[in-house]
Amino acid sequence: MSDSTMGSFGNFIGSIGSAVGFVDGSCPEHGAFNVLVRKGREWHCPRCLELMMAKESHELWLTERNKSLMDSATIPKKYIGQRFQAVTPEQKIVRGTVRTFRDFILGEPTWAALIMIGKTGTGKTLLACEFAQSLISSASKSVRYLTAKGMISEIQSSYGREGKSEEGELMRFAQYDVLILDEVDAIPARENSSLLLTEVVNRRYNDNKPVIVISNQPFDNLSKFVGDRVHSRLHENSFACDFDWSDFRRVGVQA
């Protein structure tokens, strides 16, 4: 290195030395520190800065995770950001039951079944999707919404496909923190549909993974559509919601 280069390097180091220096400071929470800071700049506790950066990093991770959870939840666009408006005493009871179910499953991992029963257009799917979004945004839980028929079709579509298997699909539906099965009374009455539904519910039951089932049929009649084994499991830690009011979509429609 030439003398001129050495001189320039020395000047650079010297300029750094004149711009920064060690400063003593004390943090009420973490105590005293000797910190290298720029001249004229305010002293900051290095531990507080470390915790702040860790918090910002965690919040960024949480935001990205929740976005990924929303993408995989397959909630219909119609219901994203929408709320179920509980106006009547019966509707408020239903909302209260959903809140109780939420507290129950968030307390500790356990099997539970939220049963939403009622006629078409009474808000069952709306409330289930609102609930799913709240679980993602406030608890970072993995949720999947789809019809029972859609789930069975996804499993059956794995047959004969490279890299896919029935077992892999069953495991996938068993691992979501909460699985929402809409139109559970409308599974196709062919091939192994009933067996696949039973297997998914049974695995979730054994792994303490709750489900939400939605149907237009009365709860006592569901065994005709889902089978005795599934119906029996739905009775354990069961939270029943009766959407016993008129079709919201028909309100205001002229005869």
C-alpha positions in Angstrom: 0.0 0.0 0.0 1.5 3.4 -1.0 2.1 6.2 1.5 -0.7 8.3 0.0 -3.1 5.4 0.3 -2.1 4.7 3.9 -2.6 8.4 4.6 -6.1 8.4 3.2 -7.0 5.3 5.2 -5.7 6.9 8.3 -7.7 10.0 7.7 -10.9 7.9 7.2 -10.3 6.1 10.5 -9.7 9.4 12.2 -12.9 10.9 10.8 -14.8 7.9 12.3 -13.2 8.4 15.6 -14.2 12.1 15.6 -17.8 11.2 14.7 -18.5 8.4 17.3 -17.7 7.7 20.8 -18.6 5.6 23.9 -21.3 7.1 26.1 -22.5 5.9 29.5 -26.2 5.7 30.0 -28.8 3.9 32.2 -32.1 2.3 31.4 -34.7 2.1 34.1 -35.6 -1.4 33.0 -32.2 -2.9 31.9 -29.6 -0.9 33.9 -26.4 0.8 32.9 -24.6 0.4 29.5 -21.6 1.9 27.8 -22.7 2.3 24.2 -20.9 3.5 21.0 -23.0 6.3 19.5 -22.6 9.1 17.0 -21.5 12.4 18.5 -24.5 14.6 19.3 -27.0 11.7 19.0 -29.3 10.6 21.8 -28.3 7.6 23.9 -30.5 4.5 23.6 -30.6 1.3 25.6 -29.2 -1.5 23.4 -31.5 -4.0 25.1 -34.6 -1.9 24.4 -33.5 -1.5 20.8 -33.0 -5.3 20.5 -36.4 -6.0 21.9 -38.0 -3.4 19.6 -36.4 -4.9 16.5 -37.5 -8.4 17.6 -41.1 -7.1 18.1 -41.1 -5.5 14.7 -39.7 -8.7 13.1 -42.3 -10.8 14.9 -45.1 -8.5 13.8 -43.9 -8.7 10.2 -43.8 -12.5 10.4 -47.3 -12.5 12.0 -48.7 -10.3 9.2 -47.2 -12.6 6.5 -48.4 -15.7 8.3 -52.0 -14.4 8.7 -52.0 -13.5 5.0 -50.9 -17.0 4.1 -53.6 -18.5 6.5 -56.2 -16.4 4.8 -55.1 -17.5 1.3 -55.3 -21.2 2.4 -58.6 -20.8 4.2 -60.6 -20.6 0.9 -63.2 -18.3 2.4 -65.6 -17.2 -0.4 -64.9 -13.6 -1.4 -68.5 -12.7 -0.7 -67.9 -13.2 3.0 -64.5 -11.6 3.5 -64.7 -8.6 5.8 -68.5 -9.2 6.3 -70.2 -9.5 9.7 -73.3 -11.3 10.9 -75.6 -8.7 12.4 -77.3 -10.1 15.5 -80.5 -8.0 16.0 -83.1 -10.3 17.6 -82.7 -12.1 20.9 -82.4 -15.5 19.0 -79.6 -14.1 16.9 -77.8 -12.8 19.9 -78.0 -16.2 21.5 -76.5 -17.8 18.4 -73.6 -15.3 18.4 -73.1 -15.9 22.1 -72.9 -19.7 21.5 -70.2 -19.1 18.9 -68.3 -16.9 21.3 -68.5 -19.7 23.9 -67.2 -22.3 21.4 -64.3 -20.0 20.6 -63.3 -19.6 24.2 -63.6 -23.4 24.7 -61.3 -24.4 21.8 -58.8 -21.6 22.4 -58.4 -22.7 26.1 -56.5 -25.9 25.2 -56.5 -28.3 22.3 -59.6 -30.3 22.4 -62.3 -31.9 20.2 -65.5 -29.8 19.9 -68.2 -29.4 17.3 -70.0 -26.2 16.5 -73.3 -27.2 14.8 -75.0 -24.5 12.7 -78.5 -25.6 11.7 -81.2 -23.6 9.9 -82.9 -22.9 6.6 -81.2 -21.4 3.6 -80.3 -17.7 3.8 -80.3 -17.4 7.6 -76.6 -16.4 7.9 -75.0 -19.7 8.8 -72.2 -19.5 6.3 -71.8 -15.7 7.0 -71.2 -16.2 10.7 -69.0 -19.3 10.2 -66.8 -17.3 7.8 -66.7 -14.3 10.1 -65.6 -16.6 12.9 -62.9 -18.1 10.7 -61.5 -14.7 9.9 -61.4 -13.8 13.6 -59.5 -17.0 14.4 -56.9 -16.1 11.8 -56.5 -12.4 12.6 -56.5 -12.6 16.4 -55.2 -16.1 17.1 -53.2 -17.1 14.0 -55.1 -20.4 13.7 -55.2 -22.3 10.5 -58.8 -22.7 9.2 -60.2 -24.3 6.1 -63.7 -23.6 4.8 -65.4 -25.7 2.1 -68.4 -27.8 1.5 -68.3 -31.4 2.6 -68.8 -32.4 -1.1 -65.9 -30.2 -2.1 -63.6 -31.8 0.5 -64.5 -35.3 -0.7 -63.9 -34.2 -4.3 -60.4 -32.9 -3.4 -59.6 -36.2 -1.7 -60.9 -38.3 -4.6 -59.1 -36.2 -7.2 -55.8 -37.5 -5.8 -56.5 -40.9 -7.1 -54.0 -41.9 -9.8 -52.1 -38.5 -9.7 -48.4 -38.6 -9.3 -47.3 -37.1 -6.0 -50.8 -37.3 -4.6 -52.5 -39.9 -2.4 -55.7 -40.4 -0.5 -53.6 -40.7 2.7 -51.9 -37.4 2.1 -55.2 -35.7 1.5 -56.7 -37.2 4.6 -53.7 -36.0 6.6 -54.1 -32.5 5.1 -57.7 -32.1 6.2 -56.9 -33.6 9.6 -54.2 -31.0 10.4 -56.1 -27.6 10.2 -56.7 -26.1 13.6 -60.4 -25.7 12.6 -62.2 -27.3 9.7 -65.5 -25.8 8.5 -67.7 -28.2 6.5 -70.7 -26.5 4.9 -73.7 -28.4 3.4 -72.6 -31.5 5.4 -76.0 -33.1 4.6 -75.2 -32.9 0.8 -72.4 -35.3 0.3 -72.6 -37.5 -2.8 -74.2 -40.9 -2.2 -71.7 -42.8 -4.3 -68.4 -44.6 -4.1 -66.5 -44.0 -0.8 -67.8 -40.5 0.1 -69.3 -41.5 3.4 -66.2 -43.4 4.4 -64.0 -40.4 3.6 -66.1 -38.0 5.6 -66.0 -40.5 8.5 -62.3 -40.8 8.3 -61.6 -37.1 8.3 -63.9 -36.5 11.3 -62.5 -39.5 13.2 -58.9 -38.3 12.7 -59.8 -34.9 13.9 -61.7 -36.3 16.9 -58.6 -38.4 17.9 -56.3 -35.4 17.4 -58.4 -32.9 19.4 -59.1 -30.8 16.3 -62.5 -29.1 16.4 -65.0 -28.9 13.5 -67.8 -26.6 12.4 -70.6 -28.3 10.5 -73.4 -26.4 8.7 -76.6 -27.9 7.5 -80.2 -27.2 6.5 -81.3 -30.4 8.3 -82.3 -30.6 12.0 -79.4 -32.0 14.1 -81.3 -35.2 15.0 -81.8 -36.0 11.3 -78.1 -35.6 10.4 -77.2 -39.2 11.0 -79.2 -40.1 7.8 -76.7 -38.0 5.8 -73.4 -38.2 7.7 -73.7 -41.7 9.2 -74.0 -42.8 12.8 -70.2 -42.6 13.6 -69.9 -39.0 12.6 -73.2 -38.1 14.2 -72.1 -39.7 17.5 -68.9 -37.7 17.6 -70.8 -34.5 16.8 -72.6 -34.9 20.1 -69.4 -34.7 22.2 -68.5 -31.2 23.3 -71.3 -30.0 21.0 -72.3 -26.4 20.7 -75.6 -26.2 18.8 -76.8 -23.0 17.0 -80.4 -22.9 15.7 -80.8 -20.3 13.0 -84.6 -20.3 13.4 -85.7 -17.2 11.5 -86.6 -16.1 8.0 -84.4 -16.1 5.0 -82.4 -12.8 5.0 -82.4 -12.7 1.2 -86.2 -12.6 1.0 -86.6 -9.6 3.4 -88.2 -6.8 1.4 -89.0 -9.0 -1.6 -92.4 -8.1 -3.0 -94.8 -10.9 -3.7 
